[in-house]
Amino acid sequence: SWVDLGSGGGFPGLVIAIIAEEHAPNLRVTLIESDQRKATFLWTVARELGLRRVEVIDARIEAADPQEADLLSARALAPLDRLLGFAERHLSPGGVALFPKGARYADEVNRALASWRFEVQNHPSKTDPQAVVLKLGGIARV
């Protein structure tokens, strides 16, 4: 299962659901979005495109039931230390989080290490030479 936090306009969660329809038909994609207008948009797109394995949860991330996600994503949502709290709630044991981060990602990682323990891999962004996609696992509070 893949959970996208703060899905907004559907990036990357809705795009993942569209790709999964053909390439990973058993992947369940859950989009968590607290803004009712955005959640309605996500439901409408999923229905219009016939995406069968998409769920939209219109709730705050911290209020949504724990999702036990294998993969978790969030784009432009919060600083890394706050994202790790969301990951702790919604990731399954052994799950992986993918967080696109800008040029100051190293500062965010260092700040997060004061309260969290995690394994991190940096993958270069294809859209910004100073940005990365952080791949995080083994997330636990210090």
C-alpha positions as CSV (number, residue, x, y, z in Angstrom):
1,S,0.0,0.0,0.0
2,W,1.1,3.6,-0.7
3,V,-0.1,6.5,1.4
4,D,0.3,10.1,0.2
5,L,0.1,12.7,3.0
6,G,-1.3,16.2,2.2
7,S,-2.1,15.1,-1.3
8,G,-3.4,18.6,-2.4
9,G,-3.7,18.5,-6.2
10,G,-2.6,14.8,-6.4
11,F,1.2,15.0,-6.7
12,P,2.6,12.5,-6.3
13,G,-0.2,10.3,-4.9
14,L,-2.7,10.6,-7.7
15,V,0.0,10.2,-10.3
16,I,1.2,7.0,-8.6
17,A,-2.4,5.7,-8.6
18,I,-2.7,6.3,-12.3
19,I,0.6,4.5,-13.1
20,A,-0.3,1.7,-10.7
21,E,-3.6,1.1,-12.5
22,E,-1.5,-0.5,-15.4
23,H,1.8,-1.5,-13.8
24,A,0.9,-2.5,-10.3
25,P,-2.9,-3.2,-10.3
26,N,-2.8,-4.6,-6.7
27,L,-1.3,-1.4,-5.2
28,R,-3.7,0.4,-2.9
29,V,-3.2,4.1,-2.9
30,T,-4.6,6.2,-0.1
31,L,-4.6,10.0,-0.3
32,I,-5.0,11.9,2.9
33,E,-6.1,15.5,2.4
34,S,-7.8,17.7,5.1
35,D,-8.9,20.5,2.7
36,Q,-12.5,19.4,1.7
37,R,-12.2,21.1,-1.8
38,K,-9.0,19.3,-2.6
39,A,-10.3,16.0,-1.3
40,T,-13.4,16.4,-3.5
41,F,-11.1,17.1,-6.5
42,L,-9.1,13.9,-5.7
43,W,-12.3,11.8,-5.4
44,T,-13.6,13.3,-8.7
45,V,-10.4,12.6,-10.6
46,A,-10.2,9.0,-9.2
47,R,-13.8,8.3,-10.2
48,E,-13.5,9.9,-13.7
49,L,-10.3,8.0,-14.4
50,G,-11.8,4.7,-13.1
51,L,-9.0,4.3,-10.5
52,R,-10.3,1.3,-8.6
53,R,-7.7,1.1,-5.8
54,V,-7.7,4.7,-4.6
55,E,-9.1,5.9,-1.3
56,V,-9.3,9.5,-0.3
57,I,-9.4,10.3,3.4
58,D,-10.6,13.8,4.1
59,A,-9.1,14.3,7.5
60,R,-6.1,15.8,9.2
61,I,-3.1,13.5,9.0
62,E,-2.8,13.2,12.7
63,A,-6.5,12.4,13.1
64,A,-6.7,9.7,10.3
65,D,-6.5,6.1,11.5
66,P,-3.0,4.6,11.2
67,Q,-2.6,3.3,7.7
68,E,0.2,0.7,8.0
69,A,1.6,1.9,4.7
70,D,4.4,0.1,2.9
71,L,5.3,3.3,1.2
72,L,4.6,6.8,2.4
73,S,5.1,10.1,0.5
74,A,4.6,13.8,1.2
75,R,5.5,16.7,-1.1
76,A,6.0,20.2,0.2
77,L,4.1,19.4,3.4
78,A,6.3,20.0,6.4
79,P,9.8,20.0,7.7
80,L,11.4,16.6,8.0
81,D,11.2,16.3,11.8
82,R,7.4,16.8,11.6
83,L,7.1,14.4,8.6
84,L,8.8,11.7,10.7
85,G,6.1,12.0,13.3
86,F,3.5,11.4,10.6
87,A,5.6,8.5,9.2
88,E,5.8,6.9,12.7
89,R,1.9,7.0,12.8
90,H,1.2,5.8,9.3
91,L,4.1,3.5,8.2
92,S,4.1,-0.2,8.7
93,P,7.1,-1.8,10.4
94,G,9.7,-2.0,7.7
95,G,7.9,0.6,5.6
96,V,9.7,3.3,3.5
97,A,9.1,7.0,3.3
98,L,9.8,9.1,0.2
99,F,10.1,12.9,0.8
100,P,11.2,15.3,-1.9
101,K,13.2,18.1,-0.3
102,G,14.9,21.3,-1.5
103,A,18.4,22.7,-1.4
104,R,18.4,22.9,2.5
105,Y,17.6,19.2,2.9
106,A,20.9,18.5,4.8
107,D,19.9,21.1,7.5
108,E,16.5,19.3,7.9
109,V,18.1,15.9,8.2
110,N,20.5,17.2,10.8
111,R,17.7,18.8,12.8
112,A,15.6,15.7,12.6
113,L,18.5,13.6,14.0
114,A,18.2,15.4,17.3
115,S,14.9,13.6,17.9
116,W,14.8,10.7,15.5
117,R,16.8,7.7,14.4
118,F,16.5,6.6,10.7
119,E,18.3,5.3,7.7
120,V,18.5,7.8,4.8
121,Q,19.4,7.6,1.2
122,N,19.6,10.8,-1.0
123,H,18.4,10.5,-4.6
124,P,19.1,13.4,-6.8
125,S,16.0,15.4,-8.0
126,K,15.4,15.3,-11.7
127,T,13.8,18.8,-11.6
128,D,16.2,20.7,-9.4
129,P,20.0,20.1,-9.2
130,Q,20.1,21.2,-5.5
131,A,17.2,19.1,-4.4
132,V,16.8,15.4,-3.5
133,V,14.3,12.8,-2.8
134,L,15.0,11.3,0.7
135,K,14.3,7.7,1.1
136,L,13.9,6.9,4.8
137,G,13.5,3.6,6.7
138,G,14.0,2.3,10.2
139,I,12.3,5.4,11.6
140,A,12.1,5.6,15.4
141,R,12.1,8.3,18.1
142,V,15.4,8.8,20.0
